[in-house]
């Protein structure tokens, strides 16, 4: 297993609207605040992560699926920080999702030979599906990181994701494991949310759920709309910043 593969996390959920992009960006913001260097690979055809990081998917010329361009060459500097690079989404991703697996694993291995691509972690923002793009990301990653909203609809499909991870482990990537689950959009007080968290713990195991959870806050949507890291909001986003600052070491520890 290459060093870069050990540091790679596929951020997944087949359900849209659970906040995968919010969590990916929050972890990226926390990584930058901690002085870490991160590569974000946007595999969601919507390209929201690319856009928030300052790269317009409509003008991007290369993505993670383009065989003729290395990942190091496809990576572009973000508008957030010189420590954060992004391999943007492009319009070609939509067509790929129903086709063969993109060769991400071998291309991540090539990053190890690039002295300029010494990232502390690689975060892959996957599309809300279990198609070829997500399977390709899981095939390339050491760690699957599931984002879940503690609601009845948010927990639907958890079994399908677990099955997909098992299948990729069996067929493509024996190094893959479900390394963590992050609860997102958790209300301050809700009996329903508490019940769903207990249900999730029964499904994936208490130790798999990373703490703390990410609170439900309007400021997170504001940061995305303004294309800014959550840490730039200071005291206005204190509890959100604290959550991601405590979650980032889970990533950093597993990426060693």
N, C-alpha and C positions, 0 to 999 in steps of 0.2 A: 504494500500500500504506500503510495507516495505521500510526502509530507503535506502537500496541498489538499489531497483527498481527505486526510485526517482532519483538516481544518474546515471542511466543507459541510454546511448545514442546508438541507432542503426544507424550506418553510412551507408547510402544506396544509390544506384542507380542501376537500372536493366541493364544499359548500361556499358560495360567494357571500360576501357581506359580513364575514366573521372578523375581519380586521387583520388579515395576513400582512397587507402592505403597511398598516399602522405599526404592527409589531416589528416587521423587518426594519422600518425606518427608525423606530424607537431604539432598537438594539444598535443600529448604525450610529445614531446620535450619541448613545452612551459609550460606544467604542471610541468614537472620536474624542469625547470628553476625557476618556481614560488614556488617551495617547496611542491607541491601537490603530493599525492600518488595515482597512477592510476593503474587499472587493464585493460589490453587490451585483449579482447577475439577475437581470429581469427577464423571466421566461413567461410572464403574463402578457398575452397579446394586447391587453388594454394599455400597457405601458405606464401605469400610474407611478410606479416607483422611479422609473427613468425620469419622468417629468418632474417629480418632486425634487429629485437630485440634480435638476438643472439641465437634463439632456432631453430634447424633444424627440420622441420616437419617430415622428414624421420626417425628421431630417437625418436620423441616424443611418449610417451606411453599412454597418456590420453588427451582427448579433452573435450570440453564443452558438447558433446553429450553422453559421457559415464556415464550411470546411476550409475554404481558401484563405481565411484570415485567422491568425492565432488569437487566443483569448487576450493575450497581452496587447496585441495591436487593436483588438476590438474595444478594449477598455478605454473609457474616456474619463477625464477628471470631473468630479462632481463640482457643483457650485457651493457645496457646504464647506469643504476642507481639502487641503492637499493630501490628507491621509485617506480620503474616501474616493475610490474609483467605481465606475459603473459600466457594466456591459449592457447596453440598452436593449430594450425590446424594439422590434421592427414589425412592419406589416406582414412579413413572411412567416411569423410564428404561427398565425392562425392556420395556415395550410399544412404546417408540419404536424399539428397535434393529432391528426388522424393517420400519420405515416409511420415510417420506421424510427427507431430511437435515434435522437441526435447524439453524436459521439462526444459527449461531455467528459466522460471519464479520462479518455486519452488526452484530451485537450487540457484538462486540469493538470495532468502529469507534465505537460510541456511547460507549465508555469514554474515548476520547480527549477528548470534550467535557465529561467530568466531572472537575472539578478535584480531587475527593476520591479519584479512582481512578487516581492517577499511579503505577502499579506499575513496578518495574524489570524484572519478568518475570512471565509468566503460564504456569503449568505445568498442563497438562490430563492428568489420570490417566485413561487410556482403559480400556475393558473388554477382557478377553481374547478378542477376536473381531475380525473385520473387517466388522462390520455397520454400520448407519447411524450409530451413535454415533461409532465410530472414524473412519469416512469423513467425518462432519461435523466432527470435531476436526481431521483432516488438511486439510479444506477451509478451515478458519479459521486454521490455523497457518502460520507461516513456516518452522518447523523441526520435522522429525520426529526424535525421539530414541528409538532402539530399545534396550531392555534385554534382554540375552541371558545365559543361564547356560551356561558352557562344558561342555556335556555332549552326548551324542548326541541325547537328546530335546530339549534346550534349543535345538539348532540346527535342529530340524525346523520347517518352515514359514517359514524366512527368505526363501525365494524368493517365497512368497505375499505376504509383507509388502512386499517390494520391488516386486512387481507392483501391489499396491494403491497404493503411493506414486506409481508411474508413472501409474496410471489417474487418480488424483485430480489429479495435475499436469496431465494432458492434458485432463481434462474440467471441472475446477472451480477449480484453484488453480495457476496457472503460477509463483507465487512459492515454492511448496513445494520443500524439498529434504531429503534425509536428512543432517542436520547432524552426527549422531554416533551411536555405539554404545557403550553402557556395559556392561562385563562385570560381572556380579553373582554373589555366592556363589562366589567363586574360592577353592579350597582352597590352603593354604600350599604344598603340594608334591603334584603329581599329573601323571603322564605323560599320562593321558587328557585332563585339562584343558588341558595344553600343546598336545596334538594338535588339540583342538577350537578353541583360540584361533588356531592356524595356519590351520585350515580356514576359520574366520570371516574372517580377514584376506584369504584368497584370494577370498572371496565379495564382501566390501564394500570392500576396500582397507585397507591398514594405516593410512593417515592418517585414516580415518573412525572408527577405534576410539579413544575417549578414554582417556587415562591419568591416574591409575592405575585399576586395577580395584578393585571393592569386595570386601573379603575376607569369607570365610564366618565369621560370628561370631554366637554365641548372643545377645550383648548387643543386636544389632539387633532380634531378635524380642522381647526383654525390653522394649525401649523402646516398641515398638508395643503390646505388651500393657498397659504402664503409661500409654500415651497421652502420652509425653514425647518431646521432641526428643533426638536422640542426643547433641547437645552438652552436655546437662545431666548426662551421666554422667562427664564429665571423664576422668581417667586410666584409668578402667575401659574406656573405649571409644576409647582414644587412636588406634589405627590406623584404625578406622572413621571417626572424626572427621577425621583427616588426609586420608583418601581423599576424603571429600566436600568438604573445604576446598580440595583441589586440583582437583576436578571443577567446583565452582561457577564459577570464572573462565571456563571454557569457555562456560557459559550467559551470563554477564554480558557477555563479549566479543561474542557473536553477537546479543545483545539491544540493542546500541547503535544 
